[in-house]
Amino acid sequence: MKHILSILAVTTLATALAGCDQKTSDTATAVPETTQVTAAPVAETATKTVSVHHTQGTTEVNQNPTNPVIFDFGTLDTMHALGITTVAGLPKKNIPSYLSQYNNDKVANAGNMKQPDMQAIRDLKPELIVITGRQGKSYDELATITPTINLSINNGVYLDSFKKNVLTIGQIFDKTAEAENGLAVLDKKITELRKQAEASGQKAMVLVHYNGKFSASTSNGYASIIHQVLGVKKADENLADGRQAGTPDYIAEKNPDIIFIVDRNEAIGEGKVDRSLMEDDKIKQTNAFRKGKIVYLQPDLWYLSGGGLESLSLQIDEVNAAIQ
């Protein structure tokens, strides 16, 4: 009898323990269903891009790109005017004086105006490279490093091309409103100068100096600003395209009221124009010489830069001073 009771006790205990195990198991299964928190998936913020149509194609550019490398000083001064001061690399040997604040140790040398330093640029890991025609031959290689845009200005429609570039920079760096405001200020300056130029009736000739020789043009970038944008009349209405040797005979024949000179030599650090060249007896007969209106434009501003919010404003000021 005692033996039978012992067996029954053991069986009852085993059943009870089994019941306890089952409840524990059920509870363990239920807990995660009521207390476990599943993290919501993190939504990835898509990087905004800007589709840029430029001289050498169409390129998708990240908005607010990091470490930009800039070969176009007009773009650089537009960025500066819009409050965008972070630049990773420039062709530092050629920085115009009005942008001298960028000639510092924080900005890397990205090469020269016609030969970018590819390895230096790769090391900077830029998200954007901006070039002009001077670096056009290097476009394909630069584009393998990062999105690259060529913001060369179309001299045939200078003002429209300039405005498009400014608005493009504004869009890329999320500064569209600032870009539009900057253009509005310039439009006012341009309108005022065009009125003065028309009222004065003065005719101008634009000469580029290099190694003791002058060439005249009415269609290069410098002449496009003076004649097309600012409305200063041409001394030679028949010089539509190309270049004309700026000899004393030619200058005397066209008899300009103002002679504007861009000195390429000084701009690229190869000496300065000999100003006595403009004291030739034939040139002395021109209105420009007699009125003291042979104007030597700031070389680095005109030859190395231009096409930016700051540079065009400074160029307008120089032309305005000559017309007075």
Residue pairs with C-beta under 8 A, 6 or more apart in sequence:
47 62
47 63
48 62
48 63
49 60
49 61
49 62
49 63
50 60
50 61
50 62
50 63
50 168
50 171
50 172
51 58
51 59
51 60
51 61
52 58
52 59
52 60
52 61
52 149
52 168
52 172
54 149
54 150
54 151
54 168
55 133
55 136
55 150
55 151
55 152
56 136
56 139
56 149
56 150
59 143
59 147
59 148
59 149
60 147
61 127
61 128
61 147
61 149
61 172
62 127
62 128
62 147
63 171
63 172
63 173
63 174
64 172
64 173
64 174
65 126
65 127
65 128
65 147
65 172
66 86
66 126
66 127
67 86
67 88
67 89
67 124
67 125
67 126
67 127
68 86
68 87
68 88
68 126
68 127
68 128
68 129
68 130
69 87
69 88
69 89
69 90
69 110
69 121
69 124
69 126
69 128
69 129
69 130
70 76
70 79
70 87
70 89
70 90
70 129
70 130
71 90
71 91
71 110
71 113
71 116
71 129
71 130
71 131
71 132
71 134
71 135
72 130
72 131
72 132
72 151
72 307
73 94
73 95
73 96
73 99
73 304
73 305
73 306
73 308
73 311
74 132
74 151
74 153
74 165
74 305
74 306
74 307
74 308
74 311
74 312
75 130
75 151
75 165
75 169
75 307
75 308
76 87
76 90
76 99
76 102
76 308
77 98
77 99
77 305
77 308
77 309
77 310
77 311
78 165
78 166
78 169
78 179
78 182
78 308
78 309
78 310
79 85
79 87
79 169
79 173
80 99
80 310
81 182
81 308
81 309
81 310
82 169
82 170
82 173
82 175
82 178
82 179
82 182
82 309
83 175
83 178
84 169
84 173
84 175
87 102
87 107
88 107
88 108
88 124
88 126
89 107
89 108
89 109
89 110
89 120
89 121
89 124
89 126
90 102
90 107
90 108
90 109
90 110
91 109
91 110
91 111
91 112
91 113
91 116
92 103
92 107
92 108
92 109
92 110
93 109
93 112
93 269
94 112
94 113
94 268
94 300
94 304
95 102
95 103
96 300
96 301
96 304
96 305
96 311
97 298
97 300
97 301
98 300
98 301
98 305
98 310
98 311
98 314
99 305
108 120
108 123
108 124
109 117
109 120
110 116
110 117
110 120
110 121
110 124
111 117
111 118
111 120
111 121
113 134
113 135
113 304
114 134
114 135
115 138
116 131
116 135
116 138
116 142
118 138
118 141
118 142
118 145
121 129
121 142
121 145
122 145
125 146
126 145
126 146
127 146
127 147
128 146
128 147
128 148
128 149
128 172
129 142
129 145
129 146
129 147
129 148
129 149
130 148
130 149
130 151
131 138
131 139
131 142
131 148
131 149
131 150
131 151
132 150
132 151
132 152
133 150
133 152
135 142
135 150
136 150
136 152
139 148
139 150
142 148
149 168
151 165
151 168
151 307
153 161
153 162
153 165
153 221
153 306
153 307
154 160
154 161
155 161
155 219
155 220
155 221
155 224
156 219
156 224
158 221
158 224
158 225
158 228
158 229
159 190
159 228
159 229
162 307
162 312
163 183
165 307
166 179
166 182
166 183
166 308
166 309
167 176
167 179
167 180
167 183
169 175
169 179
170 176
170 177
170 178
170 179
170 180
171 179
179 309
182 309
183 309
185 313
186 309
186 312
186 313
186 316
189 313
189 316
190 229
190 230
190 316
193 230
193 231
193 316
193 319
193 320
193 323
194 230
194 231
196 320
196 323
196 324
197 230
197 231
197 232
197 233
197 323
198 231
200 323
201 233
202 232
202 233
202 257
202 258
202 323
203 232
203 233
203 234
203 235
203 256
203 257
203 258
204 226
204 227
204 232
204 233
204 234
204 235
204 256
204 257
204 258
204 259
204 260
204 322
205 216
205 234
205 235
205 236
205 246
205 251
205 254
205 256
205 258
205 259
205 260
205 288
206 216
206 217
206 218
206 220
206 222
206 223
206 226
206 227
206 260
206 262
207 214
207 215
207 216
207 246
207 259
207 260
207 261
207 262
208 214
208 215
208 217
208 220
208 222
208 261
208 262
208 264
209 261
209 262
209 263
209 264
209 265
209 273
210 264
210 265
211 265
212 274
212 277
213 245
213 246
214 245
214 246
214 247
214 261
214 277
215 243
215 244
215 245
215 246
216 236
216 239
216 243
216 244
216 245
216 246
216 250
216 251
217 223
217 239
217 242
217 243
217 244
218 227
218 234
218 236
218 239
218 240
219 240
219 241
219 242
220 243
221 306
221 307
222 260
222 262
222 297
222 302
222 306
225 306
225 312
225 315
225 319
226 232
226 260
226 319
227 233
227 234
230 316
230 319
232 258
232 319
232 323
235 254
235 255
235 256
235 257
236 244
236 254
244 250
248 280
248 281
248 282
248 283
249 282
251 259
251 282
251 283
251 286
252 282
252 283
252 285
252 286
255 285
255 286
255 287
256 286
256 287
256 288
257 287
257 288
257 291
257 293
258 288
258 293
258 295
258 322
258 323
259 278
259 286
259 288
259 289
259 293
259 294
259 295
260 295
260 297
260 319
260 322
261 273
261 278
261 294
261 295
261 296
261 297
262 297
262 299
262 302
262 303
263 272
263 273
263 296
263 299
263 303
264 299
264 303
265 271
265 272
265 273
266 272
266 273
266 299
266 300
267 299
267 300
267 302
267 303
267 304
268 303
268 304
273 296
275 296
278 289
278 294
279 289
283 289
284 290
287 293
288 294
293 322
295 318
295 322
297 315
297 318
298 314
298 318
301 311
301 314
301 315
301 318
302 315
305 311
306 312
306 315
